[in-house]
């Protein structure tokens, strides 16, 4: 609230002037020492002009009471109308009663009782009122308007409605009619462009539809929620930015709920996209499945088919990606998770873990059903390593391309295509290991039950050998691309934020992809062309 200008002492602005009245008389019985003016009354004082049907003028106190079609003007920008008005010339203070209309420039104020302080340039009411500024309407129980700054304050049950039918309901509001910025404090609800915003301290522009919100505002839009210490919102573009302790929640699909967290984020409601960075974390809640947690330098969430029953989301993670779910963990440079396909794709030197198994390759695709791991597809330099219990031995399966299939979280089959190699340590009934198998082939299939190899198929022309434990050469004990990255593996959701890189010597070297050679044609001589070209008949038909 702006301060009320104090009215100390008597101002020397002269007496109120009577310019016109059809009749002037005194009626001591009803008006005391007042002079009664009737018919086309015209009064003025210190730049103020007043016209009315009748008035009672008190010369001693330099004041008057005016009645009927009261019209108070000051300069060419301020106008007051009402059924009656009391004006004190000493303090230059007016009270306007019933059907009050105040106009200043393009602003109109409506109320049933208005106090107007000419010295402070302040009009205020406490019986309910309305200000109309162009196509923006503001109503409240209490209100102040200042002619010098063209700003207004509103209190108690404040409602703002603009041309776009955006509505803002708050406890307290400061509004600038020139800049069109409104500052709301207290419990505030803004409904704009299909979004609902709750805040206790926020700025909103009635022309541009922009909002700047603080004190941890909340933005709701069609099943999505954006929260941050502060939010910048643009109604025209549907774009919102959030700063510090950001939480974006997408609950449009109850079977697949997503949350993004970070210290900076944005949401585009027209495209259905969201982004989080700076300590970013994504949570994917699938019905009947454990939560998937993903951390990366930057996370982006894309939504598709939002207006159908088949809406789905795709999560992208960029740089220093670490992921954790109770049955699968992963580390890579970039990641894509598709909620419809239930597919997690890891790019650039990725690692995936499930229980005591580690999966390596140039690209890893992890497929899940509603609750557990379903299958894994690895492209190029594929390697699955299983750490055997209470030993330093590792089962290993490698090849160019690999597919592994799971049931209730346990691997039951692995298929390898191209340069397939298997190193296997069969476990005896007493859980000891007596020998190991080594095999090479172009293709392989391994069937597994109860964590033991049951059947083995290899073709064509497999080569292999069985060694007693400890007798195999080093190259048949651990494959050339073998590495055990337990020190990199995420141990819990809280462990995702600490990036632990691979040792430089163990980083995967991406193999260049070979393109099929293009067919080359020898140039044909003119004589060869003439010899192979049949003679052309002249076309004599009319078009």
C-alpha positions as CSV (number, residue, x, y, z in Angstrom):
1,X,0.0,0.0,0.0
2,X,1.2,3.5,-0.8
3,X,1.2,5.9,2.1
4,X,-1.7,8.4,2.5
5,X,-0.5,11.9,2.3
6,X,-1.0,13.6,5.6
7,X,-3.3,16.6,5.7
8,X,-1.8,18.7,8.5
9,X,-3.0,22.3,8.9
10,X,-5.2,24.5,6.6
11,X,-4.2,24.8,3.0
12,X,-4.2,28.2,1.5
13,X,-5.9,27.3,-1.8
14,X,-8.7,29.8,-1.4
15,X,-12.4,29.5,-0.8
16,X,-14.8,27.4,-2.9
17,X,-16.2,29.5,-5.7
18,X,-19.9,29.6,-6.7
19,X,-20.2,30.2,-10.4
20,X,-23.9,29.4,-11.1
21,X,-27.2,28.4,-9.5
22,X,-30.7,29.2,-10.6
23,X,-31.7,29.9,-6.9
24,X,-29.7,30.6,-3.8
25,X,-31.2,30.8,-0.3
26,X,-30.8,29.9,3.3
27,X,-33.0,27.4,5.3
28,X,-31.7,27.6,8.9
29,X,-34.2,25.0,10.0
30,X,-32.7,22.3,7.8
31,X,-29.2,23.4,6.7
32,X,-28.1,25.6,9.6
33,X,-25.7,28.3,8.3
34,X,-25.5,26.6,4.9
35,X,-26.5,28.3,1.7
36,X,-28.8,26.3,-0.5
37,X,-28.1,26.3,-4.3
38,X,-30.7,24.9,-6.7
39,X,-30.7,24.3,-10.5
40,X,-27.6,23.9,-12.7
41,X,-25.2,24.4,-9.8
42,X,-21.6,25.0,-10.8
43,X,-18.8,25.2,-8.2
44,X,-15.0,25.1,-8.4
45,X,-12.0,25.0,-6.1
46,X,-8.3,24.8,-6.8
47,X,-8.6,23.3,-10.3
48,X,-11.7,21.2,-9.4
49,X,-15.0,21.8,-11.2
50,X,-18.3,20.4,-10.0
51,X,-21.8,20.4,-11.5
52,X,-24.9,19.1,-9.9
53,X,-28.7,19.6,-9.4
54,X,-28.4,21.1,-6.0
55,X,-26.0,21.8,-3.2
56,X,-25.6,23.2,0.3
57,X,-22.5,25.4,0.7
58,X,-20.9,26.0,4.1
59,X,-18.8,29.1,3.8
60,X,-17.4,28.9,7.3
61,X,-15.9,25.5,6.8
62,X,-15.2,25.9,3.1
63,X,-17.2,22.8,2.3
64,X,-20.3,21.7,0.5
65,X,-22.7,18.8,0.0
66,X,-23.9,18.3,-3.6
67,X,-26.9,16.2,-4.8
68,X,-28.3,14.9,-8.1
69,X,-26.3,14.2,-11.3
70,X,-23.1,15.1,-9.5
71,X,-20.2,15.5,-11.9
72,X,-16.7,16.3,-10.4
73,X,-13.8,17.0,-12.8
74,X,-10.2,17.8,-12.4
75,X,-8.3,18.8,-15.5
76,X,-9.2,16.7,-18.6
77,X,-8.2,13.3,-17.3
78,X,-10.2,12.8,-14.0
79,X,-13.9,12.6,-13.7
80,X,-16.1,11.6,-10.7
81,X,-19.8,10.9,-10.9
82,X,-22.3,9.9,-8.2
83,X,-25.7,10.5,-6.6
84,X,-24.2,12.9,-4.0
85,X,-20.8,14.2,-2.8
86,X,-19.4,15.8,0.2
87,X,-16.3,18.0,-0.4
88,X,-14.0,19.7,2.2
89,X,-12.1,22.5,0.6
90,X,-9.7,22.8,3.5
91,X,-8.4,19.2,3.2
92,X,-9.4,18.9,-0.5
93,X,-11.1,15.6,0.4
94,X,-14.2,14.3,-1.2
95,X,-16.7,11.5,-0.4
96,X,-18.9,10.3,-3.3
97,X,-22.0,8.3,-2.5
98,X,-24.1,5.7,-4.5
99,X,-23.6,4.7,-8.2
100,X,-20.1,6.1,-8.2
101,X,-18.1,6.2,-11.4
102,X,-14.5,7.4,-11.4
103,X,-12.7,7.8,-14.7
104,X,-9.0,8.5,-15.2
105,X,-7.4,8.2,-18.6
106,X,-8.8,4.8,-19.9
107,X,-9.4,3.5,-16.4
108,X,-13.0,3.3,-14.9
109,X,-13.7,2.6,-11.2
110,X,-17.2,1.6,-10.1
111,X,-18.3,1.4,-6.4
112,X,-21.1,2.6,-4.1
113,X,-18.9,4.8,-1.9
114,X,-15.6,6.4,-2.9
115,X,-13.3,8.5,-0.9
116,X,-11.0,10.8,-2.9
117,X,-8.0,12.6,-1.6
118,X,-7.0,15.3,-4.1
119,X,-3.7,16.1,-2.3
120,X,-2.6,12.5,-2.4
121,X,-4.3,11.8,-5.7
122,X,-5.9,8.7,-4.1
123,X,-9.4,7.3,-4.5
124,X,-10.3,4.4,-2.3
125,X,-13.3,2.2,-1.2
126,X,-14.1,-0.5,1.3
127,X,-17.6,-1.5,0.3
128,X,-16.7,-3.5,-2.8
129,X,-15.7,-2.1,-6.1
130,X,-14.5,-2.7,-9.6
131,X,-11.8,-1.3,-11.9
132,X,-12.1,-1.6,-15.6
133,X,-8.9,-1.1,-17.5
134,X,-9.5,-1.7,-21.2
135,X,-10.6,-5.3,-21.4
136,X,-9.2,-6.2,-17.9
137,X,-11.6,-6.2,-15.0
138,X,-10.6,-6.2,-11.4
139,X,-13.0,-6.5,-8.4
140,X,-12.3,-6.5,-4.7
141,X,-13.8,-5.6,-1.3
142,X,-11.3,-2.9,-0.7
143,X,-9.4,-0.9,-3.3
144,X,-7.1,2.1,-3.8
145,X,-6.3,4.0,-7.0
146,X,-3.5,6.6,-7.4
147,X,-3.9,9.1,-10.2
148,X,-0.2,10.2,-10.1
149,X,1.2,6.8,-10.7
150,X,-2.0,5.2,-12.3
151,X,-1.5,2.2,-10.0
152,X,-4.1,0.4,-7.9
153,X,-4.1,-1.7,-4.8
154,X,-6.8,-4.3,-4.1
155,X,-7.5,-6.3,-0.9
156,X,-9.9,-9.0,0.1
157,X,-11.5,-11.4,-2.4
158,X,-9.6,-9.9,-5.4
159,X,-10.6,-11.2,-8.9
160,X,-8.8,-10.2,-12.1
161,X,-10.3,-11.2,-15.5
162,X,-8.6,-10.2,-18.8
163,X,-9.5,-10.2,-22.5
164,X,-8.3,-13.8,-22.9
165,X,-10.7,-14.9,-20.0
166,X,-7.7,-15.6,-17.8
167,X,-8.7,-15.3,-14.2
168,X,-6.6,-14.5,-11.2
169,X,-8.1,-14.8,-7.7
170,X,-6.0,-13.6,-4.7
171,X,-6.0,-11.9,-1.3
172,X,-3.9,-8.8,-2.3
173,X,-3.1,-7.3,-5.7
174,X,-1.1,-4.3,-6.9
175,X,-1.9,-3.3,-10.5
176,X,-0.2,-0.9,-12.9
177,X,-2.6,0.4,-15.6
178,X,0.3,1.6,-17.8
179,X,2.5,-1.5,-17.7
180,X,-0.4,-4.0,-17.2
181,X,1.7,-5.9,-14.6
182,X,-0.2,-7.2,-11.6
183,X,1.6,-8.3,-8.4
184,X,-0.4,-10.8,-6.3
185,X,0.5,-11.7,-2.7
186,X,-1.2,-14.2,-0.4
187,X,-3.0,-17.3,-1.6
188,X,-3.3,-16.8,-5.4
189,X,-4.8,-19.0,-8.1
190,X,-4.3,-18.1,-11.8
191,X,-6.1,-19.9,-14.6
192,X,-4.5,-19.2,-17.9
193,X,-4.3,-21.0,-21.3
194,X,-5.4,-24.3,-19.9
195,X,-3.0,-24.1,-16.9
196,X,-3.7,-23.5,-13.3
197,X,-1.0,-21.8,-11.2
198,X,-0.9,-21.5,-7.5
199,X,1.4,-19.1,-5.8
200,X,1.7,-16.8,-2.8
201,X,3.8,-14.2,-4.6
202,X,3.7,-13.6,-8.3
203,X,3.6,-11.1,-11.1
204,X,1.2,-11.4,-14.1
205,X,1.0,-9.3,-17.2
206,X,-2.6,-9.0,-18.5
207,X,-1.6,-8.1,-22.0
208,X,1.3,-10.6,-22.7
209,X,0.1,-13.4,-20.5
210,X,3.5,-13.7,-18.9
211,X,3.9,-14.5,-15.2
212,X,6.9,-14.4,-12.8
213,X,6.2,-16.5,-9.7
214,X,8.2,-17.0,-6.5
215,X,7.7,-18.6,-3.1
216,X,7.6,-22.1,-4.5
217,X,4.7,-21.8,-7.0
218,X,2.9,-24.8,-8.5
219,X,1.8,-25.0,-12.2
220,X,-0.9,-27.6,-13.2
221,X,-1.7,-28.5,-16.8
222,X,-3.7,-31.5,-17.9
223,X,-2.3,-34.0,-15.4
224,X,1.1,-32.5,-15.2
225,X,2.6,-30.4,-12.4
226,X,5.6,-28.1,-12.3
227,X,7.1,-26.9,-9.0
228,X,10.1,-24.8,-8.3
229,X,11.4,-22.1,-6.0
230,X,10.4,-19.7,-8.8
231,X,8.7,-20.1,-12.2
232,X,8.5,-18.0,-15.4
233,X,5.4,-18.7,-17.4
234,X,4.3,-17.6,-20.9
235,X,0.6,-18.2,-21.7
236,X,1.0,-17.4,-25.5
237,X,3.8,-20.0,-26.0
238,X,2.8,-22.4,-23.3
239,X,6.4,-22.4,-22.1
240,X,7.4,-22.5,-18.4
241,X,10.8,-22.3,-16.8
242,X,11.4,-23.4,-13.2
243,X,14.5,-22.6,-11.1
244,X,15.9,-24.3,-8.0
245,X,14.5,-27.5,-6.5
246,X,12.4,-28.2,-9.6
247,X,9.9,-31.1,-9.6
248,X,8.0,-31.9,-12.8
249,X,5.3,-34.7,-12.5
250,X,3.5,-36.2,-15.4
251,X,0.5,-38.2,-14.1
252,X,-1.6,-38.3,-17.4
253,X,-1.1,-42.1,-17.6
254,X,-1.7,-43.7,-14.2
255,X,0.0,-46.9,-15.5
256,X,3.2,-44.9,-16.2
257,X,3.9,-41.9,-14.0
258,X,7.1,-39.8,-14.6
259,X,8.9,-37.3,-12.4
260,X,11.8,-35.1,-13.4
261,X,13.9,-33.3,-10.7
262,X,16.7,-30.7,-11.0
263,X,17.8,-27.2,-10.2
264,X,16.6,-25.9,-13.6
265,X,13.9,-27.2,-15.8
266,X,11.3,-26.2,-18.4
267,X,8.0,-27.5,-19.7
268,X,6.3,-26.8,-23.0
269,X,2.6,-27.7,-22.7
270,X,2.0,-27.2,-26.5
271,X,4.6,-29.9,-27.4
272,X,4.3,-32.0,-24.3
273,X,8.0,-31.8,-23.6
274,X,9.9,-31.2,-20.3
275,X,13.6,-30.8,-19.5
276,X,15.6,-31.0,-16.3
277,X,19.3,-30.3,-15.6
278,X,21.7,-29.4,-12.8
279,X,21.5,-32.4,-10.4
280,X,18.8,-33.9,-12.6
281,X,17.0,-37.1,-11.7
282,X,14.1,-38.9,-13.5
283,X,11.7,-41.4,-11.8
284,X,9.5,-43.7,-13.8
285,X,6.7,-45.4,-11.9
286,X,5.2,-48.3,-13.9
287,X,2.3,-50.2,-12.4
288,X,3.4,-53.5,-10.8
289,X,7.0,-52.6,-11.3
290,X,9.8,-51.1,-9.3
291,X,10.7,-47.5,-9.9
292,X,13.3,-46.7,-12.5
293,X,15.7,-43.9,-11.5
294,X,17.9,-42.1,-14.1
295,X,20.5,-39.4,-13.5
296,X,22.2,-37.5,-16.3
297,X,23.6,-34.0,-16.9
298,X,20.4,-33.3,-18.9
299,X,17.1,-35.2,-19.0
300,X,14.3,-34.6,-21.5
301,X,10.8,-36.1,-21.4
302,X,8.8,-36.2,-24.6
303,X,5.1,-37.1,-24.7
304,X,3.2,-38.5,-27.7
305,X,-0.4,-39.2,-28.7
306,X,-1.6,-37.2,-25.7
307,X,-5.2,-36.9,-27.0
308,X,-5.6,-40.6,-27.4
309,X,-5.8,-43.6,-25.1
310,X,-2.4,-44.7,-26.3
311,X,-0.3,-41.8,-24.9
312,X,3.3,-42.7,-24.1
313,X,6.5,-41.0,-23.1
314,X,10.1,-41.1,-24.2
315,X,12.9,-40.1,-21.8
316,X,16.3,-39.0,-23.1
317,X,19.4,-38.7,-20.9
318,X,22.5,-37.0,-22.0
319,X,26.0,-37.4,-20.6
320,X,27.2,-39.1,-17.4
321,X,24.1,-41.3,-17.4
322,X,23.5,-43.6,-14.4
323,X,20.3,-45.6,-13.9
324,X,19.0,-47.8,-11.1
325,X,16.1,-50.2,-10.7
326,X,16.2,-53.1,-8.2
327,X,16.5,-55.7,-11.0
328,X,18.7,-53.7,-13.5
329,X,21.3,-51.0,-13.3
330,X,23.1,-49.1,-16.0
331,X,25.9,-46.6,-16.9
332,X,26.4,-45.0,-20.3
333,X,26.9,-41.7,-22.1
334,X,23.4,-41.3,-23.3
335,X,20.1,-43.2,-22.8
336,X,16.6,-43.4,-24.3
337,X,13.6,-45.0,-22.4
338,X,10.4,-45.6,-24.3
339,X,7.4,-46.3,-22.0
340,X,5.3,-47.8,-24.7
341,X,7.9,-50.3,-25.8
342,X,9.2,-50.6,-22.2
343,X,12.6,-50.3,-23.9
344,X,15.8,-48.9,-22.3
345,X,18.5,-48.1,-24.9
346,X,22.1,-47.3,-23.8
347,X,24.5,-45.6,-26.1
348,X,28.3,-45.1,-26.1
349,X,30.4,-47.4,-23.9
350,X,27.4,-48.7,-22.0
351,X,27.2,-51.2,-19.1
352,X,24.2,-52.9,-17.7
353,X,23.9,-55.1,-14.7
354,X,21.3,-57.6,-13.5
355,X,22.0,-59.5,-10.3
356,X,25.4,-61.1,-10.7
357,X,25.5,-60.5,-14.5
358,X,27.2,-57.6,-16.3
359,X,26.5,-56.8,-20.0
360,X,28.8,-54.8,-22.3
361,X,28.6,-53.7,-25.9
362,X,28.5,-50.7,-28.1
363,X,24.7,-50.4,-27.8
364,X,22.5,-52.2,-25.3
365,X,18.7,-52.5,-25.5
366,X,17.0,-53.6,-22.3
367,X,13.3,-54.7,-22.6
368,X,11.1,-55.0,-19.5
369,X,7.6,-56.2,-18.8
370,X,5.4,-54.7,-16.2
371,X,7.4,-56.0,-13.3
372,X,10.7,-57.6,-14.3
373,X,13.4,-57.8,-16.9
374,X,12.3,-59.4,-20.2
375,X,15.2,-59.5,-22.6
376,X,18.4,-57.7,-23.6
377,X,19.7,-57.1,-27.1
378,X,23.3,-56.1,-27.5
379,X,24.9,-54.8,-30.7
380,X,28.6,-55.0,-31.6
381,X,31.3,-56.2,-29.1
382,X,28.6,-57.9,-27.0
383,X,29.8,-59.5,-23.8
384,X,27.8,-61.0,-20.9
385,X,29.8,-61.8,-17.8
386,X,28.5,-63.7,-14.7
387,X,30.4,-63.6,-11.5
388,X,30.4,-67.0,-9.9
389,X,29.6,-67.2,-6.2
390,X,32.5,-67.3,-3.7
391,X,35.2,-67.4,-6.4
392,X,37.2,-65.3,-8.8
393,X,35.7,-67.1,-11.8
394,X,33.5,-65.6,-14.5
395,X,31.2,-67.2,-17.0
396,X,31.5,-65.3,-20.3
397,X,29.5,-65.1,-23.5
398,X,30.7,-62.8,-26.3
399,X,29.9,-62.1,-30.0
400,X,29.0,-59.4,-32.5
401,X,25.3,-59.5,-31.7
402,X,23.6,-61.0,-28.6
403,X,20.1,-61.6,-27.3
404,X,19.5,-62.7,-23.8
405,X,16.0,-63.7,-22.5
406,X,14.8,-63.6,-18.9
407,X,12.0,-65.1,-16.9
408,X,11.1,-63.8,-13.5
409,X,14.4,-61.9,-13.5
410,X,16.5,-65.0,-14.3
411,X,18.3,-65.5,-17.7
412,X,17.1,-68.7,-19.4
413,X,18.6,-68.3,-22.9
414,X,21.3,-66.4,-24.8
415,X,21.7,-66.3,-28.5
416,X,24.9,-65.0,-30.2
417,X,25.5,-64.2,-33.8
418,X,28.9,-63.6,-35.2
419,X,32.3,-64.5,-33.7
420,X,30.6,-66.3,-30.8
421,X,32.7,-67.4,-27.8
422,X,31.7,-69.0,-24.6
423,X,33.7,-69.6,-21.4
424,X,31.7,-71.6,-18.9
425,X,32.5,-73.1,-15.5
426,X,30.0,-75.9,-14.6
427,X,29.2,-76.1,-10.9
428,X,29.3,-79.5,-9.2
429,X,26.6,-80.6,-6.8
430,X,28.8,-79.6,-3.9
431,X,29.1,-76.1,-5.5
432,X,32.7,-76.6,-6.5
433,X,34.2,-76.1,-9.9
434,X,36.4,-78.8,-11.4
435,X,36.8,-77.8,-15.0
436,X,35.9,-75.1,-17.6
437,X,34.6,-75.1,-21.2
438,X,35.9,-73.0,-24.0
439,X,34.1,-72.8,-27.4
440,X,34.2,-70.7,-30.6
441,X,31.6,-70.7,-33.4
442,X,29.8,-68.4,-35.8
443,X,26.5,-68.8,-34.0
444,X,25.6,-70.1,-30.5
445,X,22.6,-70.7,-28.3
446,X,22.9,-71.3,-24.6
447,X,20.0,-72.6,-22.5
448,X,20.2,-71.9,-18.8
449,X,18.1,-73.2,-15.9
450,X,18.6,-72.6,-12.2
451,X,21.6,-70.4,-13.1
452,X,23.3,-73.4,-14.7
453,X,24.0,-74.1,-18.4
454,X,21.7,-76.9,-19.5
455,X,22.1,-77.1,-23.2
456,X,24.6,-75.7,-25.7
457,X,24.3,-75.4,-29.5
458,X,27.0,-74.0,-31.8
459,X,27.3,-73.9,-35.6
460,X,28.8,-74.1,-38.1
461,X,32.0,-76.0,-37.3
462,X,32.4,-75.1,-33.7
463,X,35.8,-75.5,-32.0
464,X,36.3,-76.0,-28.3
465,X,38.1,-77.5,-25.4
466,X,37.6,-78.5,-21.8
467,X,40.3,-77.7,-19.2
468,X,40.7,-78.7,-15.6
469,X,40.4,-75.7,-13.3
470,X,43.5,-73.6,-13.5
471,X,44.9,-75.3,-16.5
472,X,43.5,-73.1,-19.3
473,X,45.7,-70.5,-21.0
474,X,45.0,-66.9,-20.0
475,X,43.3,-66.1,-23.4
476,X,40.8,-69.0,-22.7
477,X,40.1,-67.8,-19.1
478,X,39.2,-64.2,-19.8
479,X,38.2,-62.9,-23.2
480,X,40.1,-60.0,-24.8
481,X,37.4,-57.5,-24.0
482,X,36.7,-58.8,-20.5
483,X,36.4,-56.3,-17.7
484,X,34.5,-56.3,-14.4
485,X,33.2,-52.9,-13.6
486,X,31.7,-53.5,-10.1
487,X,33.3,-50.2,-9.0
488,X,31.2,-48.3,-11.5
489,X,27.9,-50.0,-10.7
490,X,25.2,-47.8,-9.0
491,X,24.3,-49.3,-5.7
492,X,21.1,-47.3,-4.9
493,X,19.1,-44.3,-6.2
494,X,21.2,-42.1,-3.9
495,X,24.4,-43.4,-5.5
496,X,23.4,-42.1,-9.0
497,X,24.8,-38.6,-8.6
498,X,28.5,-39.7,-8.1
499,X,30.1,-40.2,-11.5
500,X,32.7,-42.9,-11.4
501,X,34.4,-43.3,-14.8
502,X,36.0,-46.4,-16.2
503,X,39.7,-46.8,-16.0
504,X,41.2,-45.4,-19.2
505,X,42.6,-48.8,-20.3
506,X,39.2,-50.5,-19.9
507,X,37.2,-48.1,-22.1
508,X,35.4,-49.7,-25.0
509,X,36.9,-48.8,-28.4
510,X,34.1,-48.4,-30.9
511,X,34.6,-50.4,-34.0
512,X,33.9,-48.6,-37.3
513,X,30.9,-49.9,-39.2
514,X,31.7,-51.1,-42.7
515,X,29.5,-50.0,-45.6
516,X,28.8,-52.4,-48.4
517,X,30.9,-51.5,-51.5
518,X,29.0,-49.8,-54.2
519,X,28.8,-51.3,-57.6
520,X,31.0,-49.6,-60.2
521,X,30.1,-49.5,-63.9
522,X,32.7,-49.2,-66.7
523,X,32.1,-46.4,-69.2
524,X,30.3,-47.5,-72.4
525,X,31.6,-46.3,-75.8
526,X,29.5,-44.6,-78.3
527,X,29.8,-47.6,-80.7
528,X,28.6,-50.0,-78.0
529,X,25.6,-47.7,-77.4
530,X,24.7,-47.6,-81.1
531,X,25.1,-51.3,-81.4
532,X,22.7,-52.1,-78.5
533,X,20.1,-49.4,-79.2
534,X,17.2,-50.5,-81.4
535,X,16.2,-48.1,-84.3
536,X,13.5,-45.7,-83.3
537,X,10.3,-45.4,-85.3
538,X,9.1,-41.9,-86.2
539,X,5.9,-41.0,-84.3
540,X,3.4,-39.8,-86.8
541,X,0.4,-39.8,-84.5
542,X,-1.3,-36.5,-83.7
543,X,-1.3,-35.4,-80.1
